[in-house]
Amino acid sequence: MRPELFTIPGTSITVPSFGAMVMIGFLGALWWMTRRATKVKQDPDLVLNFGFIALFFMALGARTFYVIHYWDSQFKYNPSQIFNLRAGGFEFYGGLIGAFVPCILYAWYKGLSLRLWTDLVAPSLLFGMGVGRIGCFLAGCCYGTTCSADLPWAMQFPYGSEAQIASWEARTTAVPADLMFITKDGNVLLLAPKAAQEIASGRKQLDQHTEQARAKGETDKVARLEKASAQLKELEDHMAAHGLTPARLESLRHDPHFSSPHVHPAQLYSAVGPLLLAWLMNAYFYRRKRHGTVFALAMMLYAVERFIEESLRADNPVDTLGLTVSQAISVGVFVLMAAYLLLLQRLPLRSPRAVAYVPKDARKTDGAEPATA
């Protein structure tokens, strides 16, 4: 687990692992899609346009879907965390839905073949997703269910990770009493390493907001902020009384006695699966006989892979018709793509709009129509 990949030399700015892997996946996917587009005589510049449209709306959709899904448990009482993107929290299906409509509209505006261009994007979409899941592994999110310690690839995540905190909340692991803090409301908090680092800055921000609210005469807001500040002060006192410095809490990350139980590395499963599918769909792309089938098969196979993967993940609740929300969407995607495959059988093998791109400086002036891609 390595949430921060590295620190930029000469600065205190750290590069989050998740963001770095997402960017590597995005750039690699664009490069690969550009190669395919060039080989089938499509405009490679359009790949960049699609890429930047997809990047923005996929991130927006993925984050929105995640926030809606985990609103009650993570954001209802702390809405500011919605914008804490460094902590991760994205849903692939939300990103797919978010990017699909803008990209379809752009293709329609450009008069492109939707069947050809969805085939072009399918392998790259799977590739980017697979690489991005490596970022999930480094960040420690999307962890798997418990498994036997004898499994050669079983993983343990360190103290303060999502997997360790979840196991503590489920009472499958225990920690010393001094690492727990009971609030006046009766809630029990586990003092994770990042808590000590955030308390001081949190109190400063609360004090600043309190002064601003007091200057505006917002008495109710002042009361809420002062209560929150008092709770942080109690937490500070508790940590000081037990010698819980940031350095000591950080050292617990390296103590195996405080690690999570052995779990499946679900993040790596969900990286290997899409990467293998990306390779398979890229090979099929050059052998396909009917436009549109690459995208349909890619989504169907990914839906099956995701459904199985979800059964090995411990972070997603079973809250949708007896399934996780991603499993339920996978079923819908599989059925929808199966219907799309049947529809494709009624269409021409080659899309009429799939014409070869000819650069301006190479276009003939005899009025000949471009060849079909």
N, C-alpha and C positions, 0 to 999 in steps of 0.2 A: 504494500500500500504506500503510495507516494502522491498525496494530493497536490503538492507543488513540485513541478518538474525540475525547475532550477530558478536561481535568482539572476536577474540581468546584471552582468558585471558593472561595478561602480555605482549601483543603485540598490535600493531596498525593495525594488519591484520584483515580485515573484510571478512566474508563469504557471497557471494552473494546468495540471496534467490533462484534465478533461477537455478544456478548451484547446490545448495544443493538439491532442489527438483528433478532435473534431475538425480542426483546420487542416491537419495532414490528410485526413480522410476526404475532405472537401476538395482540396487541390489535386489529390491523386485521382479522385473520381472525375474531375473536369478534364485532366490530362488524358485519361483513358477514354472518355467519351469523345474527346476531340479526335483521337486516333480512329475510332470507329466511324465518326462522321466523315472524316477525310477519305477513308477507304470506300465509303458508299456514295462519294461525291455530294456531300452536304456541306453547307457553309459552316466552317469551324467557328466563325465569329459569333454565330447564333448560340453556340454552346456556352460561351461566356455570358451572354445575355440571360439565357435560361438559368445558368448557375447562380448569378447574383440575385435574380428574382427568387429562385428557390431558397437561397441561403437566408434571405431576410424573412420570407413568409414561413419557411420551415421552422426556423428558430422561434418565431412568434407563435405559430400553431402548436409546436411541441411544448413550449413553456405554458401556454394557455391551457392546454389539455391537462398538463401535470398539476397546475394550480387548482383547476376545477376538481380533479380527481382527489387531491389531498387537501382540499380547502379546510375541512373540519379539523384534521389532525395537525396541520403545519402552518396554515396561513390565517385562519379565522381570527386568532387573537394576536397575530403579529404580521399584519399585512405588508410591512416594509420588506419582509423576506421574499416577497414576490420578485423583487428586483435584485436579489442576491444571486446572480447567475454563476458566480464563482463556486458556489456550493453544489452546482449541478441541478438536476431535476428537469428532465425533458422526456417526453413520450414520443416514440417514433411514429405511431399512428397519428398522433396529433399533428406532427410535422408533415407527414404525408398528405393529410387532409388540407392543412394550411397552405401547402405549396401547390397542390394539384390544381385548384381553380385558377390562380393567377397565371400559372404556366400554360394551362389550356387556353385561357383568354389571349395570352401573348401569341401562341401558335396560331390561333384562329385569326388574329389581327395580321399576322405575317403570311397567312394563306398556306401554312405548312401542313403536311400530312401528320395527323395525330397518331395514326397507327405506326408510322415509321419512327417518329421521334420518341414515342413512349418505348419502343423497342430499343432505341439508342440509349435511353437513360436507364433502363432497368438494371443492367449489370453494374453500372456506376453507383446507382442508388444502394444496391446491396453492399458494394465495396465500402462506400463511405460509412454505412451503418456498422459494418463489421469492425472497421478501424476505430470508429467512435466508441464502441463497446470496450476497447482496450483502455480508453480513458475512464470508463466506469470502474474497471478493475483497479486502476491506479488510485481513483478517488475513494474506493471502498463502498460505493453504492451498488444497488441491484444485486445484492449478495444472495447466495443460495441457501437451500434448506440444510439441516444438519445431516451429516453422513458419518460413516465409520472412519476412525482415524487410520485404519489399515488401507484405505483407498489411496493409491500412490499420489494422486493429485489433489487430495483433500487440503483445504486451506484453513488457516486461522487468521482472523483479523485482529489488530491490536486494540488495546484499551482506548476507549473514546470513539471507536469506529461505529458505524451504524449497526453492523452485525453484533458487536459486543454489547452495545446499549440495548438492542432489541432482546438479546438473550438475558440480560439483567432484568429488563422489564417483564420478561416471561418467567422470571425466577428459575431459569435453568443454570445460571451462574450467579455467584455471590461476590461481593466486594466488602472490604472493611467499612465499619460504620462511619469513620471519619471522611470517607469519600462520598457520603450521602448528605444531603441537606434537606431538611423538612421546612417548608414554608408555613406561614401562618394559616394558609388556606388548607393545610394538610397534605399538600402535594410533596412527593419525594423526588428530588433531583439528583442525578448522578453528576459529579463534578468531573467533566471531561477536560482534557488538556487545554482546549481552546477557551474554556470558561474563564480561566484565570487571566487570559490575555484580553478578553473582551470586557471584563467587569469594569476596569478603570476607565477605559474609553467610553463605555456605556454610561457610567455615572456622569462623566463630563458632558456628554451629549444631553442627558436628562436635565442636568443643572442649567445648561444653556437654554433648552426649550422651556424650562420652568421660568427663567428670568424673562424670556420673551412673552410667555403667556401672562405673567404677572404684570408686565408693562402694558399689556392690552386689556387688563382687567378681566381675564378669562378665569374666574375663580374655580369653576368645576375642573377645568383642564389642569390648573395648578395643583389641585388636590390629588388628581390621578397621577400626575408626574411625581409629586412628592412621595406618594405611596410607593411608586415603583423605585424611586431612588432609595427609600428607606429599606426596601427589600434587598436591593443590591448591597447596601451598607451591612445588613445582617449577614449576607453571604460573604462579604469581605472579612468580617469579624470571625466568622466560622473558619474560613481558610487560614487566617492569621493564627487563630488559636491552635490549629492542628498542623501548622507548618506546611500548608499545602501551597507551596510556591509554584510558579509556572514551570520551573526546572524539574521539580519533583514529579509533578503530574506528567510532564513530558517523558520522564524516565520510565514511567509505567508502561509506555508504549512498547518498550523493549523487554518487559517482564512477561514471560509466557504464562505465569500464573493468573494474569489479568486479561488474557486474550479471550476471544470468542471460542465457542466450541468448534470442532472441525465441521466445515461446511463445503458444499459443492461450489466450485468456482464458476457460478452461473454466468458471470460476465464473460469468461473465456469461452464457455459453450456458445454464448450468443454472439461472440466474435467469429469463432471458427465456422459456425453454420452459415451466416451470410457471406463470408469470404469464399467458402466452397461453392455456394450457389452463384456467386458473382462469376467465378471462373467457369462454371457449367453454362450459365446463361450467355456469357461472352462467346463460348465455343458454339453454342446453338444459334447465336445471332447470325453467324456466317453460313449456317446450313439450313436456315428456316426457309420454308416455301411460301409462307403466308404472312404478310405484314400484320403486326399486332399480337402474334402468338408469344413472342418473347416476354413481353410485359405481363400478359395474362398468366403464363406459366410461372414466371418469377414471383408474382404476388401469391399465387396458389401455393407454391412450394414454401415460400417464406411464412405464409399463414400456418402451414402444418408445423414448420420448425418452431415458430413462436409459440404455438399452442403447447407443444411438448416442453419447450424451454420454461414456460410459465409454471409448469408443475414442479420444477426444481428451484424456483425462486421463492424466497421467504419474505420479501419486502412488499409484495403486492397482495392486498386483501381479496378474499373471495366475496365479492359484493355485487355481482351482476349475474342473475339467473343461475346461481351456483357455480359461477366461474369468476376468474379475475376479469377485469374490464378488457384487458388485452386479449384474453382467450375468447371472450364474446365477440370482439371486433374481428378476430382471426376467422371465426366461423362465418361471419358476415362477408368478409373479404373473399374467402374461399368460394362461397356460394355465388357471389357477384361475379368473380372472375370465371367461374365455370360457365355461367350464363353468357358472359362475354365471349368465351371460346366458341360456344354454340352459334352466337350471332356472327362471329367471324367466318364461319363456314358458309354463310349466305352472301358474303362479300367477295369481290374479286381478290385473287391472290395478291396482287400488287395494288396499293392505293393509287388512284388517279392523280393525287396531289404529290406523290413521291417522285418529283423530277430532279434530275441532277443539277447541282449548282455549278455555274460557270462564272469564274471571276470576270470582272468588268473588262480588264485588259486582254482577256482571251476570248471574249464573246465574238461570235461570227456576225457578220452584217448581212448574211443572206436570208435572214428571217427563219431559219430552221428551228424547230422546237427542241428543247433540251431532252436528252434521253432520260428514260425512267430510271430511278435509283434502284 
